[in-house]
Amino acid sequence: MPIYEYECSHCRFRFERKQGFDDAAEAVCPQCGQRAHRVFHPTPVIFKGSGFYITDSRKGSGGGGVAGQPEAGQKGEQKGK
């Protein structure tokens, strides 16, 4: 069973409670006896490995040109018109 953190709505006391997933998300404060609500914390995100940088998503063996634009030496839009 997971352990959840609660904060009292009245006295702001924080405490932990071991509860099942299906139990109600409310508890009683052990200090003042008032209602307490569950505290949620953001999950940290760590970007590791390939695929997170602009250079990781480029395909092709050579070139280096941007998709949709012709590389030097290829037929493209003629200059001078």
Secondary structure, DSSP 8 states (H G I E B T S, - for coil): --EEEEEETTT--EEEEE--TTS-SEEE-TTT--EEEE----------SSSSSGGGS--SSS----TTS--TTS--S-TT-
